[in-house]
Amino acid sequence: MPEGPELHMASRFVNRVCCGLVFSGSVEKSAVSKNTEVPFQCEAYIISAQSRGKEVKLTLTPVKVEDVSPSATDGKAGSPGQMDIIFRFGMSGSFELAAVEEIPKHAHLRFLTRRCPRQVLCFVDPRRFGSWAVNGSWQPARGPCVMLEYEMFRQNVLTHLSDNAFNKPICEVLLNQKYFNGIGNYLRAEILHRLKVPPFERARTVLEASLHKEPTDELTLSKKVKMKLENPDILELCHLLPMEVINLGGKGYISDRTDGSSAFAAWLRCYDVSGMQTLRDANGRTIWFQGIPGPMAPKGSRTPKSKSQKKTKLEEDEKHSVANEGHTAKKRKRKVEQQRSPAVPEDGPQRNGQNTKAAAGEQEAEKPEEAQGTRRRSERNRRKPAAELLPMSETPAESGRRKTRAMKSRKK
């Protein structure tokens, strides 16, 4: 999801593309968005943007234009005042500028320019997890920005190390926006990987080392900067790595990126990198790391598969599927051949008049009545003398002659 660097780049994008543009009319909201309407309408206004951690603020400011009546923009009755809209991007939020005829899909909030050809500044959010607040302000629960308010951010963390929040693993605390406003999933993985810190080490244990590194007033500014760059601690990396992403340019992290050769993909050393280990933290978020997980690793945690592992697994499944299809085809062909040329059962022909299936060579199952009749005949045969038993090779004529001779012998 977009993190601090992405929201900062979004604010810079808005300021760049909106420079010199005058917007007009009402702010349009899509019918499918569940966010609030923006009750702003003006004949002419400009848009500027500012970021702080994981939030972006758009400021709509009415302006005077030559062909617009002064009463509409000079702040008198009926003229709208300046409005701030706070955006949180969720999983997929971003800003785009497009022509009116080419409004992108999932554009849930739209600001239209005044002059022709008309353009639209859109807040685009395919997953609809993003939100905005009208006449809002920065969330008070969020701490100072790790990028733009570094000194305040550092002091806020070090002065609250005794809080219960720092009893948790460091990988979970890095996502706590009360202290690390702007750090997200890929940044925490890269920060811990660069320092070789196990992700499930206790946060307080890791951060206490920064207490002993506080520079003294005797050091010059240049020496302080040199010390931070040569041997940064975890709080300094929380500032330096987001700034590295910003300096890369582009859009930074994109959840559905497919260009593996991009500058951002090359910059990553740990997050979603092949060969790294993964675990889920207590909040269900995946953490990438290398080496031991740490003493606070959750027991029985399932290791999710990365995108590269899923792709390899999919390719293997396809290969197995093709092999299974070939094996099934061979078995089907063999069965058809057996049906065309019936095989003789291994134990030879069945006795007592029992038939065999010609195709499969299997013995037909006896019906209950036939099985019962067979048992009764066997019992009667056991009661007769052995001489009266009918040999299996005896013909009906021979049987009749034998019975005649037996009757004559009894009469004598």
RADAFEN-V250472 format. One record per pair of residues at least 24 apart in sequence whose C-alpha atoms are under 8 Angstrom apart, sorted by sequence separation. I is the first residue (numbers start at 1). J is the second residue. D is the distance in Angstrom with one decimal. If there is no record, write none. Layout:
i:I j:J d:D
i:I j:J d:D
//
This chain:
i:22 j:46 d:5.2
i:23 j:47 d:7.8
i:44 j:68 d:7.7
i:59 j:83 d:5.7
i:60 j:84 d:6.4
i:97 j:121 d:4.5
i:98 j:122 d:7.7
i:210 j:234 d:7.5
i:279 j:303 d:4.9
i:280 j:304 d:7.4
i:21 j:46 d:6.8
i:43 j:68 d:7.1
i:59 j:84 d:4.5
i:96 j:121 d:5.8
i:97 j:122 d:6.2
i:210 j:235 d:7.5
i:278 j:303 d:5.7
i:279 j:304 d:6.6
i:58 j:84 d:5.7
i:59 j:85 d:6.5
i:95 j:121 d:7.0
i:96 j:122 d:5.2
i:153 j:179 d:7.1
i:278 j:304 d:6.5
i:57 j:84 d:6.5
i:58 j:85 d:5.2
i:95 j:122 d:5.6
i:96 j:123 d:6.6
i:153 j:180 d:7.5
i:207 j:234 d:7.2
i:278 j:305 d:7.6
i:18 j:46 d:7.7
i:57 j:85 d:5.6
i:58 j:86 d:6.5
i:95 j:123 d:4.7
i:96 j:124 d:7.0
i:171 j:199 d:5.0
i:207 j:235 d:8.0
i:18 j:47 d:6.5
i:43 j:72 d:6.9
i:44 j:73 d:7.5
i:57 j:86 d:4.5
i:58 j:87 d:7.7
i:94 j:123 d:5.8
i:95 j:124 d:5.9
i:170 j:199 d:6.0
i:171 j:200 d:6.3
i:18 j:48 d:7.4
i:42 j:72 d:7.5
i:43 j:73 d:7.6
i:56 j:86 d:5.8
i:57 j:87 d:6.1
i:93 j:123 d:7.0
i:94 j:124 d:5.4
i:169 j:199 d:6.8
i:170 j:200 d:6.1
i:173 j:203 d:6.7
i:42 j:73 d:7.9
i:55 j:86 d:6.7
i:56 j:87 d:5.1
i:93 j:124 d:5.7
i:94 j:125 d:6.6
i:169 j:200 d:4.7
i:170 j:201 d:5.9
i:15 j:47 d:7.6
i:55 j:87 d:5.8
i:56 j:88 d:6.7
i:92 j:124 d:7.9
i:93 j:125 d:4.4
i:169 j:201 d:5.3
i:170 j:202 d:5.7
i:171 j:203 d:7.8
i:274 j:306 d:7.9
i:14 j:47 d:7.9
i:15 j:48 d:5.6
i:55 j:88 d:5.2
i:92 j:125 d:5.4
i:93 j:126 d:7.4
i:169 j:202 d:4.5
i:170 j:203 d:4.0
i:14 j:48 d:6.8
i:15 j:49 d:6.0
i:54 j:88 d:6.7
i:55 j:89 d:7.5
i:92 j:126 d:6.3
i:143 j:177 d:6.3
i:146 j:180 d:6.5
i:168 j:202 d:5.8
i:169 j:203 d:5.2
i:170 j:204 d:7.8
i:272 j:306 d:6.2
i:274 j:308 d:6.7
i:14 j:49 d:6.2
i:54 j:89 d:7.8
i:92 j:127 d:6.2
i:93 j:128 d:7.9
i:142 j:177 d:5.3
i:143 j:178 d:4.5
i:144 j:179 d:7.4
i:145 j:180 d:7.4
i:146 j:181 d:6.1
i:147 j:182 d:7.7
i:167 j:202 d:6.1
i:168 j:203 d:6.0
i:272 j:307 d:7.2
i:274 j:309 d:7.7
i:89 j:125 d:7.7
i:91 j:127 d:6.8
i:92 j:128 d:7.7
i:93 j:129 d:7.8
i:141 j:177 d:7.8
i:142 j:178 d:4.4
i:143 j:179 d:5.1
i:144 j:180 d:7.7
i:145 j:181 d:5.2
i:146 j:182 d:6.2
i:166 j:202 d:7.3
i:167 j:203 d:6.2
i:170 j:206 d:7.3
i:272 j:308 d:7.9
i:12 j:49 d:7.2
i:42 j:79 d:7.5
i:92 j:129 d:7.4
i:93 j:130 d:5.9
i:141 j:178 d:5.7
i:142 j:179 d:7.1
i:143 j:180 d:6.6
i:144 j:181 d:6.3
i:145 j:182 d:6.3
i:146 j:183 d:7.7
i:166 j:203 d:5.2
i:167 j:204 d:6.4
i:11 j:49 d:5.0
i:12 j:50 d:7.8
i:42 j:80 d:6.7
i:90 j:128 d:7.7
i:91 j:129 d:6.0
i:92 j:130 d:7.3
i:143 j:181 d:5.6
i:166 j:204 d:5.2
i:195 j:233 d:7.8
i:11 j:50 d:5.5
i:41 j:80 d:7.2
i:90 j:129 d:4.7
i:91 j:130 d:6.9
i:142 j:181 d:6.1
i:195 j:234 d:7.3
i:11 j:51 d:6.0
i:40 j:80 d:7.2
i:89 j:129 d:7.2
i:90 j:130 d:4.1
i:89 j:130 d:4.4
i:90 j:131 d:7.2
i:8 j:50 d:7.6
i:88 j:130 d:5.5
i:89 j:131 d:6.6
i:162 j:204 d:7.9
i:192 j:234 d:7.7
i:8 j:51 d:5.3
i:40 j:83 d:7.8
i:87 j:130 d:7.4
i:88 j:131 d:5.3
i:161 j:204 d:6.3
i:191 j:234 d:7.0
i:7 j:51 d:6.4
i:8 j:52 d:7.4
i:87 j:131 d:5.8
i:88 j:132 d:6.2
i:8 j:53 d:7.8
i:11 j:56 d:6.5
i:87 j:132 d:4.4
i:7 j:53 d:7.6
i:10 j:56 d:7.9
i:11 j:57 d:8.0
i:86 j:132 d:5.3
i:87 j:133 d:6.7
i:161 j:207 d:7.8
i:191 j:237 d:6.2
i:7 j:54 d:6.3
i:85 j:132 d:6.4
i:86 j:133 d:5.1
i:161 j:208 d:7.8
i:191 j:238 d:6.8
i:4 j:52 d:7.7
i:7 j:55 d:6.7
i:8 j:56 d:7.5
i:85 j:133 d:5.6
i:86 j:134 d:6.8
i:4 j:53 d:4.9
i:7 j:56 d:6.4
i:85 j:134 d:4.8
i:86 j:135 d:7.7
i:158 j:207 d:7.7
i:3 j:53 d:7.8
i:4 j:54 d:5.0
i:84 j:134 d:6.4
i:85 j:135 d:5.7
i:86 j:136 d:5.7
i:158 j:208 d:8.0
i:191 j:241 d:7.4
i:3 j:54 d:6.0
i:4 j:55 d:7.9
i:83 j:134 d:7.5
i:84 j:135 d:4.9
i:85 j:136 d:5.9
i:86 j:137 d:6.5
i:187 j:238 d:7.9
i:83 j:135 d:5.8
i:84 j:136 d:6.2
i:85 j:137 d:7.9
i:86 j:138 d:7.2
i:158 j:210 d:7.9
i:84 j:137 d:7.6
i:158 j:211 d:6.9
i:187 j:241 d:7.4
i:183 j:238 d:7.3
i:187 j:242 d:7.4
i:180 j:238 d:8.0
i:44 j:114 d:7.1
i:33 j:108 d:6.2
i:32 j:108 d:7.8
i:193 j:269 d:7.9
i:30 j:107 d:7.1
i:193 j:270 d:6.5
i:30 j:108 d:4.7
i:190 j:268 d:7.2
i:29 j:108 d:5.5
i:30 j:109 d:6.4
i:190 j:269 d:6.7
i:17 j:97 d:7.4
i:29 j:109 d:4.6
i:190 j:270 d:5.8
i:14 j:95 d:7.2
i:28 j:109 d:5.7
i:29 j:110 d:6.4
i:154 j:235 d:6.5
i:189 j:270 d:6.4
i:190 j:271 d:6.5
i:7 j:89 d:7.8
i:13 j:95 d:7.9
i:27 j:109 d:7.1
i:28 j:110 d:5.1
i:189 j:271 d:5.8
i:27 j:110 d:5.9
i:28 j:111 d:6.8
i:55 j:138 d:7.4
i:10 j:94 d:6.8
i:27 j:111 d:5.4
i:10 j:95 d:6.5
i:26 j:111 d:7.5
i:27 j:112 d:7.5
i:186 j:271 d:5.6
i:26 j:112 d:8.0
i:52 j:138 d:7.8
i:2 j:89 d:6.8
i:24 j:111 d:7.8
i:25 j:112 d:7.1
i:2 j:90 d:7.3
i:23 j:111 d:6.9
i:24 j:112 d:6.1
i:199 j:287 d:7.6
i:1 j:90 d:6.8
i:2 j:91 d:6.5
i:23 j:112 d:5.6
i:24 j:113 d:5.6
i:25 j:114 d:7.8
i:150 j:239 d:6.7
i:1 j:91 d:4.4
i:2 j:92 d:6.8
i:23 j:113 d:3.8
i:24 j:114 d:4.8
i:199 j:289 d:7.1
i:1 j:92 d:6.2
i:2 j:93 d:7.5
i:22 j:113 d:5.7
i:23 j:114 d:4.9
i:53 j:144 d:7.4
i:147 j:238 d:8.0
i:198 j:289 d:7.5
i:21 j:113 d:6.8
i:22 j:114 d:5.8
i:52 j:144 d:7.8
i:53 j:145 d:4.6
i:146 j:238 d:6.4
i:147 j:239 d:5.2
i:201 j:293 d:7.8
i:22 j:115 d:7.5
i:52 j:145 d:5.5
i:53 j:146 d:6.7
i:146 j:239 d:5.3
i:147 j:240 d:7.9
i:198 j:291 d:7.4
i:200 j:293 d:5.6
i:201 j:294 d:5.0
i:202 j:295 d:8.0
i:53 j:147 d:7.4
i:196 j:290 d:8.0
i:198 j:292 d:6.2
i:199 j:293 d:5.7
i:200 j:294 d:4.5
i:201 j:295 d:6.0
i:202 j:296 d:7.0
i:33 j:128 d:7.2
i:147 j:242 d:6.8
i:198 j:293 d:5.1
i:199 j:294 d:6.3
i:200 j:295 d:6.2
i:201 j:296 d:6.1
i:35 j:131 d:6.3
i:36 j:132 d:7.7
i:38 j:134 d:6.4
i:52 j:148 d:7.3
i:147 j:243 d:6.8
i:193 j:289 d:6.3
i:198 j:294 d:5.0
i:200 j:296 d:4.9
i:35 j:132 d:6.9
i:36 j:133 d:7.6
i:192 j:289 d:7.8
i:193 j:290 d:7.1
i:200 j:297 d:5.2
i:36 j:134 d:7.8
i:189 j:287 d:6.3
i:189 j:288 d:5.7
i:185 j:285 d:7.8
i:189 j:289 d:6.5
i:185 j:286 d:7.8
i:185 j:287 d:7.2
i:172 j:281 d:7.0
i:171 j:281 d:7.8
i:172 j:282 d:7.8
i:172 j:283 d:7.9
i:171 j:287 d:7.5
i:54 j:181 d:6.5
i:169 j:296 d:6.4
i:53 j:181 d:4.8
i:54 j:182 d:5.0
i:52 j:181 d:8.0
i:53 j:182 d:4.0
i:52 j:182 d:7.7
i:53 j:183 d:7.8
i:4 j:147 d:7.8
i:92 j:255 d:7.4
i:4 j:181 d:7.6
i:5 j:182 d:7.5
i:4 j:182 d:4.0
i:3 j:182 d:5.8
i:4 j:183 d:6.2
i:3 j:183 d:6.3
i:4 j:184 d:7.6
i:3 j:184 d:5.5
i:2 j:184 d:7.9
i:1 j:184 d:7.8
i:1 j:185 d:7.9
i:5 j:242 d:5.5
i:9 j:246 d:6.8
i:4 j:242 d:7.1
i:5 j:243 d:7.1
i:8 j:246 d:7.9
i:5 j:245 d:6.4
i:6 j:246 d:7.7
i:5 j:246 d:5.7
i:9 j:251 d:7.0
i:6 j:251 d:6.4
i:6 j:252 d:5.9
i:5 j:252 d:7.3
i:6 j:253 d:6.9
i:3 j:253 d:8.0
i:2 j:253 d:6.4
i:1 j:253 d:7.4
i:2 j:254 d:7.4
i:1 j:254 d:7.4
i:1 j:255 d:6.3
//
